Amino acid sequence: MKRVFNGQTYTLAGEVPHRRRDGSMTTLRRWISCCAECGAPFEVLTPSSSRKFEPNRRCQKHKRPGQKVRVA
């Protein structure tokens, strides 16, 4: 499955089990995309039950929370 967020494509790479702080189990979706800054591949985990899809747009090295991605 693929999703597009603000022109950036994310490919579903699978689901992983996750233990919450309260000890209960849930499933996270693992998405792969390319950094909007450098183009390097990176992964994002999102809750499988979430209705919103607002993933990170940059890799760990270039992350800038709250900063818009500039289109070249």
N, C-alpha and C positions, 0 to 999 in steps of 0.2 A: 504494500500500500504506500502511496505517496501523498504528501500534503504540501501545500504551498502557503507560506506565511510571508506577507509583504514582498512577494516576488522571489523568495528563497525557497528552494525545494528541499524537503526532508523525506527520507526513505525509511520506512519502518524496518528495523533490523531484527526485531524479536521482542519477546517479553521476558522479564526477569522477576523472580519472587523477591519480595522485600518485607522485612520485619519492621513494623512501626515502633515508635518509642513505647507505646503501651503494651507491646508484645504481640499484637495481632498481626496477621499476615495480609499482604496485598500484592498486587501485580503492577509493575512499572513497565511502560513501553520504552524501548530503546530506539531512538531516531538517529540517523546519520545525515550530516549535511556538510557543506564547505563553509569555512569562515568567510564572512563578508569583508574582512580586512585583508587577510593574506591568502585565502583560498585553500588552506590546509583542512583536511577532513577532521571532524570532531563529532562527538556524540552527546546527545541530550536525553535525559530520562524524564518522562512525564507520567503522572498517574493514569492508569488505563480507564479509570472511571470519570476523569475530568471532561467537562464539556468544552472548556476553553482550550485553545491551542495557541499559546504565546511563548514559544521557546526562545532560548538564547540564539543570537545571530552570529556570535563570534566564538572563536576557540578560547581556551583557558588563558592563553598568553595575551590575547587582545580584548578580553572582556571589558565592557564599559557599561555597567548598569545605568539605565536611564538616558543614555546617549543614542541619538538616532544614527542609523547607518547612512553614510553619504553615498549617493549614487554617482559613479564617475562617468 
